[in-house]
Amino acid sequence: MCIGNRDSGDDAIGPYIADRLKENNDNFVVLDCGIAPENYTSVVKKYKPKNLIIIDATKMGLSAGEIRIVPKEKIGSMHISTHGIPLSVLMVYLEPHAENIVLIGIEPKMFSGKMTNSVKKGGDKIVKILKNKKLEQIAVLQ
């Protein structure tokens, strides 16, 4: 589930990653959820994935473009993107439908204009990691 607004600077990272993951992909389902991830819960319920990965621009206090796996207990205390439903609520709702839910956050620089190069590079790194099934290469937010 890639979340974000294509017209809001670094918040466009979710849709950007979705576009890249869809290229030559037969391994997993990619959802470009835009700013309404709640509209895609039926797809998750249908597929009942072993691993559900949610990707979103996340203010974590890092340098722009840095990526982290955000532990569930940290989600409520941080600003995550510009969508309406809190990700903590979405994740609790989806827990019965996926064995493992992982939030990958990417630090934004700004939520206006075009996506910054540092965030785009971080997005490209996420794409490479996911295509190679190397999720363990992403550090967990401390």
trRosetta pair geometry for C-beta under 8 A, 3 or more apart (Angstrom, degrees):
i j d omega theta_ij theta_ji phi_ij phi_ji
1 31 4.9 -16 -107 70 59 117
1 33 5.2 25 -168 -27 88 135
1 37 5.6 68 176 -141 129 115
1 40 6.2 159 -121 93 108 142
1 44 7.4 -20 -59 -69 122 120
1 52 6.9 20 -4 180 107 94
1 53 7.2 -177 28 92 68 49
1 54 4.7 -15 69 -110 107 73
1 55 7.1 175 89 22 55 68
2 14 3.9 155 167 -179 77 79
2 15 6.1 148 125 -72 118 29
2 17 5.0 -166 -126 76 135 101
2 18 3.8 -151 50 -54 149 100
2 21 7.4 175 -43 20 139 135
2 30 6.9 10 -6 -174 117 89
2 31 6.6 175 22 87 73 58
2 32 5.4 -28 69 -111 109 54
2 33 6.3 168 72 16 47 85
2 55 4.9 -12 -113 61 69 110
2 56 7.9 161 -161 -71 44 58
3 14 4.3 -118 65 -125 32 166
3 33 5.0 -27 -93 71 70 117
3 34 7.4 -14 -144 86 54 18
3 35 7.2 85 -171 -110 83 32
3 37 5.1 -37 -96 -59 117 118
3 54 6.7 15 -9 -173 117 90
3 55 6.7 176 22 83 75 55
3 56 4.3 -11 65 -94 114 100
3 81 6.0 -62 122 -73 114 179
3 83 5.9 -59 -177 -32 122 144
3 87 7.9 -148 23 -92 168 112
4 8 7.4 -143 179 59 84 107
4 11 4.6 174 -156 160 96 67
4 12 5.5 154 138 -116 126 16
4 13 5.7 161 -71 51 170 58
4 14 3.2 156 2 29 108 109
4 15 5.4 -121 74 -6 101 84
4 16 7.8 -31 76 7 146 82
4 34 7.2 -87 72 -152 38 28
4 35 7.1 -19 161 -77 12 67
4 56 6.4 166 -58 -135 89 66
4 57 5.9 86 -104 -5 118 103
4 81 6.2 -117 -98 -136 69 130
4 82 7.8 72 -140 36 55 94
4 83 8.0 -89 -84 -45 28 105
5 8 4.0 44 87 12 118 118
5 11 4.7 16 43 116 86 123
5 12 6.4 -65 92 -76 47 65
5 15 7.8 -27 159 -7 3 127
5 34 6.9 54 -96 -170 53 71
5 35 5.1 22 -72 -62 92 113
5 81 8.0 146 -2 -173 90 103
5 82 5.8 -34 -7 64 128 129
6 12 4.7 69 -131 -124 37 105
6 15 5.0 -46 -74 61 91 158
6 34 7.6 -49 -14 -122 92 82
7 12 7.2 116 -8 -76 19 113
8 11 3.9 -7 94 49 111 127
8 12 6.4 162 58 -42 61 81
8 82 6.1 -45 127 14 171 155
8 111 4.9 -9 166 -177 101 79
8 112 6.6 -38 -156 -85 60 39
9 12 6.7 -169 96 1 21 99
9 108 7.0 94 117 -170 107 120
9 109 7.5 -113 162 72 124 77
9 110 4.7 -90 -180 104 160 78
9 111 4.8 -177 50 -151 122 16
9 112 4.8 17 -36 41 124 19
9 113 5.1 47 -89 58 96 66
9 114 6.6 45 -118 84 58 14
9 115 6.1 128 179 -88 43 45
9 116 7.2 22 -175 -22 94 83
10 13 5.8 5 178 -31 65 109
10 57 5.4 124 126 -122 91 141
10 64 7.1 -109 -105 -153 156 108
10 106 7.9 -140 172 111 107 104
10 108 3.4 150 102 -142 137 98
10 109 5.5 134 -42 34 147 67
10 110 6.0 118 -2 60 109 45
10 111 6.4 -75 46 -84 82 51
10 115 5.5 107 -97 -134 46 72
10 116 5.7 -17 -77 16 105 95
10 119 4.4 -178 -134 -72 105 174
11 14 7.5 -23 169 11 57 101
11 57 4.9 -106 -108 22 52 148
11 81 5.7 113 -135 -142 102 85
11 82 5.5 -3 -133 7 154 116
11 108 6.5 6 -59 -104 57 152
11 111 5.1 45 -25 -132 114 89
12 15 5.7 -57 -167 49 67 106
12 16 5.6 75 135 -31 84 106
12 115 4.9 -103 63 -64 116 117
13 16 5.3 -56 -143 38 33 118
13 17 6.2 34 159 -20 68 104
13 55 7.5 -113 121 147 96 107
13 56 7.9 113 78 -164 105 25
13 57 5.3 120 33 -66 121 94
13 106 5.3 -117 140 73 161 140
13 108 7.2 -145 -9 -89 131 93
13 115 6.5 136 -67 -135 71 130
13 119 5.4 -102 -79 162 125 111
13 120 7.5 -147 -109 -86 88 45
13 122 7.4 -14 -142 85 139 104
13 123 4.9 -152 -155 -79 94 123
14 17 6.0 -57 -150 35 27 107
14 18 6.5 29 151 -21 63 105
14 32 7.3 133 134 -143 89 68
14 33 7.1 -55 153 49 136 87
14 55 5.4 158 -117 102 79 91
14 56 5.6 2 -72 -104 123 52
14 57 7.0 -98 -28 -18 94 79
14 81 7.7 17 -24 -109 133 145
15 18 5.3 -49 -145 33 36 117
15 19 6.5 41 156 -22 66 100
15 32 5.1 61 -122 -153 74 112
15 34 6.8 37 -72 -91 116 54
16 19 5.9 -53 -156 31 29 112
16 20 6.7 22 151 -12 63 107
16 115 6.5 32 -51 -68 151 174
16 120 6.8 -98 166 -121 159 77
16 123 5.2 10 103 177 121 162
17 20 5.7 -59 -149 40 35 108
17 21 6.0 33 155 -20 70 109
17 55 5.5 -62 74 115 156 157
17 123 5.0 -131 -70 -161 92 100
17 126 5.7 -26 -124 91 132 127
17 127 5.8 -161 -144 -67 80 92
18 21 5.9 -58 -143 38 28 109
18 22 6.4 30 158 -25 63 107
18 30 5.3 147 -149 162 75 112
18 31 7.0 -75 -125 98 125 26
18 32 3.7 140 133 -83 166 89
19 22 6.0 -59 -153 30 27 112
19 23 7.4 35 150 -30 59 98
19 32 7.3 47 -49 -84 66 134
20 23 5.9 -45 -162 14 38 115
20 123 7.3 133 14 146 146 102
20 124 7.1 -150 -138 -110 169 59
20 127 4.4 -46 119 -112 132 149
21 25 5.8 40 159 -68 63 156
21 28 7.7 -48 172 75 119 106
21 30 4.5 159 104 -106 120 145
21 127 5.9 -142 -68 -129 74 90
21 130 6.4 -24 -111 96 115 138
21 131 7.2 -161 -125 -66 72 92
22 25 5.7 -106 -147 25 23 128
22 30 5.1 -130 -71 65 79 146
25 28 6.7 -57 174 49 117 67
25 30 6.5 49 99 -18 161 126
25 131 7.5 -106 -102 -112 97 94
27 131 7.7 131 38 -139 144 57
27 133 7.9 -116 170 -59 152 109
28 49 7.9 52 -150 -129 101 129
28 130 7.9 -89 41 167 146 108
29 43 7.2 -162 149 163 144 116
29 47 5.9 -117 12 -89 153 166
29 49 7.4 -128 40 -77 112 124
31 40 4.9 110 -179 -164 146 152
31 43 6.1 145 -91 90 136 152
33 36 6.5 -138 168 77 84 48
33 37 4.0 34 165 -99 151 67
33 39 7.0 153 -154 57 84 90
33 40 5.0 -96 -108 -1 101 142
35 81 7.8 -169 -126 151 77 119
35 82 6.2 -46 -129 95 116 88
35 83 4.6 -179 -169 -102 67 80
35 84 7.2 80 151 -10 94 81
36 39 4.4 41 127 -4 111 116
36 40 7.8 130 111 -11 74 87
36 83 6.6 175 -75 -147 31 109
36 84 7.0 13 -106 24 71 109
36 85 8.0 76 -146 7 54 107
37 40 5.8 -63 -165 36 52 109
37 41 7.8 80 143 -51 70 79
37 54 7.4 38 -143 -137 154 114
37 83 6.2 34 1 -177 95 164
37 85 6.8 -115 59 59 92 117
37 87 7.7 37 51 -107 153 77
37 90 5.7 27 101 -136 124 155
38 41 6.0 -15 -162 -22 48 114
38 84 7.6 -59 5 73 127 103
38 85 4.9 93 -45 -3 123 153
38 90 6.3 -121 -79 -105 76 105
40 43 5.0 -36 -174 28 77 118
40 44 6.6 80 132 -20 80 95
41 44 5.5 -53 -153 36 43 113
41 45 6.2 45 149 -21 71 104
41 90 7.6 -142 -81 -151 111 86
41 93 6.6 -41 -128 125 141 124
41 94 6.4 -135 -133 -84 94 96
41 97 7.9 115 -173 43 82 160
42 45 5.4 -51 -146 38 35 115
42 46 6.3 42 152 -26 65 103
43 46 5.6 -50 -150 31 32 115
43 47 6.5 11 160 -3 65 109
44 47 6.4 -67 -144 46 28 96
44 48 7.7 88 160 -75 57 31
44 49 6.8 -67 -148 8 74 104
44 52 6.2 37 -139 -117 118 136
44 94 5.5 -26 130 -137 154 116
44 97 5.3 94 133 119 96 134
44 98 6.4 -51 -176 -48 110 113
45 48 7.0 13 -171 -63 31 72
45 97 4.9 -76 -101 -131 57 147
48 97 5.6 -113 -110 -171 67 71
48 98 6.9 -174 -162 -83 45 50
49 52 4.9 127 73 -67 127 77
49 97 7.9 48 29 137 68 79
49 98 5.0 2 68 -122 82 98
49 99 7.4 -111 114 19 56 83
50 98 7.4 62 141 -163 7 73
50 99 4.8 -15 -155 30 53 129
50 100 6.6 13 151 24 62 99
51 98 7.2 51 -161 -176 9 110
51 99 6.9 -42 -63 65 45 96
51 100 4.9 -21 -108 73 67 107
51 102 6.8 -5 -168 7 95 113
51 135 7.9 -138 -169 -40 150 161
52 94 6.3 -118 108 146 170 135
52 97 7.9 58 -48 100 147 85
52 98 3.8 -32 -14 -145 123 163
52 100 7.0 175 26 89 68 52
52 101 4.7 -18 70 -108 106 74
52 102 7.2 165 86 25 54 66
53 101 8.0 170 -83 -157 28 49
53 102 5.1 -18 -112 69 71 100
53 104 6.2 15 -175 -6 101 112
53 130 7.0 -169 89 -116 170 123
53 135 7.6 -139 -98 -109 132 129
54 87 6.6 151 136 -152 152 120
54 90 7.6 121 -112 109 156 128
54 91 7.2 -102 -1 -83 153 98
54 101 6.9 20 -7 -175 109 93
54 102 7.1 -178 27 90 71 47
54 103 4.9 -25 72 -108 104 69
54 104 7.1 176 85 25 49 68
55 103 7.9 158 -85 -161 29 54
55 104 4.8 -15 -106 68 77 104
55 106 7.2 25 -173 -10 91 108
55 126 6.5 105 -129 170 137 153
56 80 5.7 52 116 -179 136 102
56 81 4.8 -81 180 -34 114 134
56 83 7.8 -82 -134 5 134 123
56 87 6.7 -139 21 -79 158 143
56 103 7.1 -33 27 -163 103 98
56 104 7.8 140 23 80 56 59
56 105 6.3 -28 74 -112 74 66
56 106 7.6 -169 98 26 30 80
57 80 7.6 146 89 -165 55 58
57 81 5.0 113 61 -88 85 85
57 105 7.4 52 179 -161 17 73
57 106 5.8 -54 -109 73 53 84
57 107 7.7 49 -160 -173 71 10
57 108 4.2 36 -168 -48 120 119
57 111 7.7 149 117 -93 155 94
57 119 7.5 3 -111 -150 107 134
58 68 7.8 -102 80 56 132 96
58 70 6.2 -109 171 -54 168 146
58 78 6.3 48 -176 128 96 133
58 79 7.7 158 -157 93 54 55
58 80 5.0 -13 -113 -117 84 81
58 81 7.0 -37 -76 -33 56 80
58 103 7.7 95 -65 153 152 113
58 105 2.9 -51 39 -150 143 118
58 106 6.6 107 26 41 84 35
58 107 6.8 -57 77 -84 66 46
58 108 7.6 137 37 -7 26 90
59 78 5.9 -169 78 -179 78 99
59 79 4.4 18 36 66 127 98
59 80 7.3 -134 23 -77 75 39
59 107 7.1 72 -121 -136 34 72
59 108 6.9 -52 -73 41 70 93
60 66 7.5 -110 68 89 125 109
60 68 6.0 157 -164 33 173 135
60 70 7.2 -135 -94 -94 125 110
60 78 6.3 7 -94 -147 58 152
60 105 5.7 119 -44 117 128 141
60 107 5.5 -94 38 -87 98 97
60 141 5.7 -108 -152 -125 134 134
61 107 7.9 -98 49 -118 21 126
62 66 4.0 -97 141 64 135 139
62 68 7.1 154 -28 -21 155 123
62 107 4.3 -131 71 -59 98 153
63 66 5.1 93 62 -24 74 117
63 107 6.4 117 87 89 31 151
63 118 7.4 -94 145 173 93 144
64 107 5.5 -136 -117 113 31 99
64 108 6.5 -10 -131 160 89 21
64 109 3.6 7 -108 -64 144 96
64 116 6.0 -8 159 85 142 147
64 118 4.4 84 109 96 101 135
64 119 5.8 -65 171 -56 95 85
64 122 7.9 -137 147 -16 57 138
65 106 6.8 -17 -146 -176 28 99
65 107 6.4 -36 27 66 25 91
65 109 7.7 4 -29 -38 78 103
65 116 7.4 -106 -56 98 102 109
65 118 3.5 -115 -32 153 135 83
65 119 4.9 -130 -85 -79 73 37
65 120 7.7 -39 -112 36 109 41
65 121 5.5 19 -155 66 136 94
65 122 3.6 180 -169 -33 68 120
66 106 7.3 167 84 -152 36 58
66 107 4.8 24 51 14 82 125
66 122 6.4 -92 -39 -111 9 135
67 104 6.2 2 -171 -179 108 98
67 105 6.9 165 -150 86 58 49
67 106 4.9 -23 -97 -99 83 77
67 107 7.6 -132 -71 2 37 78
67 122 5.2 156 -42 -171 101 107
67 125 6.5 -159 5 89 141 121
67 126 5.9 172 -115 -69 160 101
67 138 5.7 -69 121 -137 109 109
67 139 8.0 130 98 41 67 79
68 104 7.5 167 86 -153 33 57
68 105 5.5 -13 62 59 82 96
68 138 6.6 148 -139 169 25 98
68 139 5.7 -46 -120 86 79 81
68 140 6.5 75 -173 -164 92 19
68 141 3.9 87 148 -60 143 87
69 102 5.9 -48 -142 -168 110 103
69 103 6.9 118 -163 76 60 57
69 104 6.0 -40 -98 -98 59 64
69 105 7.8 130 -129 16 12 79
69 135 7.7 71 -76 174 130 95
69 138 5.2 111 -34 114 93 115
69 139 7.2 -156 19 102 84 32
69 140 4.8 -42 67 -105 102 66
69 141 6.7 -144 79 -4 46 80
70 74 5.5 -123 -174 80 86 116
70 75 5.9 101 137 -79 120 79
70 78 7.5 -109 -148 44 137 145
70 103 4.5 -46 56 95 101 113
70 104 7.4 158 4 -115 86 13
70 105 4.6 61 -37 -14 122 120
70 141 5.1 12 -107 15 59 136
71 74 5.0 83 65 6 82 105
71 75 7.7 -131 98 -29 45 82
71 140 6.2 50 -47 -172 98 111
71 141 6.5 -135 4 61 82 91
72 75 5.9 -39 -158 -2 37 118
72 88 7.5 106 -165 -125 74 85
72 91 6.8 -159 -122 125 99 152
72 103 7.8 128 -82 9 55 118
73 76 7.8 -52 -175 21 36 100
74 77 5.9 -75 -164 44 53 107
74 78 6.4 23 154 -9 85 119
74 141 5.9 -132 84 96 169 125
75 78 6.7 -84 -153 39 28 97
75 80 7.0 -11 -159 -34 80 144
75 86 7.8 117 145 167 107 98
75 87 5.7 -113 -168 87 128 106
75 88 4.6 155 109 -73 125 94
75 91 7.2 115 27 15 179 146
75 103 6.5 91 -92 29 119 166
76 86 7.4 38 -111 177 68 137
76 88 5.0 24 -71 -54 82 159
80 83 8.0 -32 115 38 88 95
80 86 7.6 96 52 -150 119 64
80 87 5.3 -47 99 -1 158 127
80 105 7.2 -97 -120 -113 100 115
82 111 6.6 124 -51 -156 128 139
83 87 8.0 85 66 -59 124 82
85 89 5.6 -111 177 75 95 122
85 90 5.5 103 122 -55 122 102
86 89 4.7 90 69 4 90 103
86 90 7.1 -160 96 -4 48 86
87 90 5.2 -53 -145 40 41 115
87 91 6.0 42 156 -22 71 105
87 103 6.4 84 156 -112 142 140
88 91 5.9 -54 -146 36 28 110
88 92 6.6 28 155 -18 62 105
89 92 5.9 -54 -148 35 30 109
89 93 6.4 32 153 -19 63 109
90 93 5.7 -60 -152 37 29 113
90 94 6.3 14 157 -9 66 112
91 94 5.9 -63 -143 44 30 103
91 95 6.6 58 154 -52 63 88
91 101 5.3 154 -149 132 97 152
91 103 7.1 -59 -81 -52 138 115
92 95 5.8 -25 -154 -10 33 120
94 97 5.3 -78 -165 51 63 107
94 98 5.7 13 151 11 99 114
94 101 6.2 114 98 -92 114 142
95 98 7.0 -85 -135 52 24 81
95 101 6.5 -86 -95 -6 63 136
98 101 5.3 94 92 -66 131 88
102 135 6.9 38 127 -166 173 139
104 126 6.2 126 146 -132 148 125
104 138 6.3 -44 -124 -177 107 167
105 141 6.9 13 43 -47 127 138
106 119 6.2 105 143 -150 120 84
106 122 4.9 141 -150 127 118 132
106 123 6.5 26 -127 -70 171 70
106 126 6.9 -77 -69 -41 126 139
107 119 7.6 -131 87 -101 56 90
107 122 7.4 -160 43 -104 73 174
108 111 6.4 48 146 -64 150 77
108 116 7.9 127 -164 23 64 116
108 119 6.0 24 -121 -100 56 140
109 116 4.7 17 34 1 135 157
109 118 6.5 87 -38 59 129 120
109 119 6.3 -128 1 -38 95 115
110 113 6.6 22 107 39 128 106
110 116 6.8 100 30 -37 91 119
115 119 5.6 -115 -177 81 93 120
115 120 5.4 107 127 -60 118 97
116 119 4.8 87 63 11 87 102
116 120 6.9 -152 96 -7 43 89
117 120 5.5 -56 -144 39 34 114
117 121 6.2 37 156 -22 68 103
118 121 5.8 -51 -149 34 30 112
118 122 6.6 33 150 -18 62 104
119 122 5.5 -51 -150 36 36 114
119 123 6.4 41 149 -22 65 103
120 123 5.4 -51 -151 34 33 116
120 124 6.5 37 150 -21 64 101
121 124 5.6 -49 -149 33 34 113
121 125 6.6 38 150 -21 63 102
122 125 5.5 -51 -153 32 34 115
122 126 6.7 37 149 -20 64 101
123 126 5.6 -50 -152 32 35 113
123 127 6.6 38 150 -21 65 102
124 127 5.6 -49 -150 32 35 115
124 128 6.5 36 152 -18 65 104
125 128 5.8 -53 -150 36 32 111
125 129 6.3 33 153 -19 65 107
126 129 5.7 -57 -147 38 31 112
126 130 6.2 24 159 -14 67 109
126 138 7.7 39 -110 -85 77 131
127 130 6.1 -61 -146 40 26 105
127 131 6.1 23 159 -16 65 111
128 131 6.0 -58 -142 39 26 108
128 132 6.2 8 162 -2 63 115
129 132 6.2 -73 -148 49 23 99
129 134 5.0 -106 -154 73 70 91
129 135 6.5 103 154 -90 108 38
129 137 5.3 -141 -126 62 116 122
129 138 6.3 80 177 -44 165 101
130 133 7.3 29 -173 -77 34 38
130 135 7.2 47 -97 -77 61 81
134 137 4.6 28 139 -10 105 119
135 138 6.1 -48 -174 21 55 109
